[in-house]
Amino acid sequence: MAGNVYNQYVWLLDLIARHDGITFKEISSAWQQSRINDTGAPLSRRTFCNHINKIGELFGIDIGSSSGYKYRIKWSGNIDLRNMQES
């Protein structure tokens, strides 16, 4: 279970990093289609907020929203998602 949550953090980071701003609705929709979503359920806003807080704690990467409610990574360094993924 813990590994699955970690993979969700990496998935979320990857999704947001690939977009120049993405809405929560778009994130939730992408989550429903994700292969790591075992149930196919949408991502709740509460879970999303918990995930972005934990990503900040674990990786030091701040995810925030701007006008238009689009989420972006507010971190200027390189993110190597391949090294973050568990085998």
C-alpha positions, 0 to 999 in steps of 0.5 A: 500500500505504501509503495502504491501511494509513493507511485501516486506521488510520482505519477502526479508529479509527472503529470503536472510537470508535463503541462504548463498548468493543469486544472484539478478537473483535468488531473482527476480525469487523468487519474481515472484513466491511469493504470495505477488507479486500481478502482477507476475512481476520480481523485478527490480534492482532499486526497489531491491536497494531501498528495501535494503537501506530502510531495512538498515534504518528501521531495521539496517540490512545491506545487501551487495554483495560479489564476485560472486554478491551474496547478504548476510546479513552483520549483526551478530545479531538475526533476528526475522522475525515473530515479523516484520510481520504485522498481 
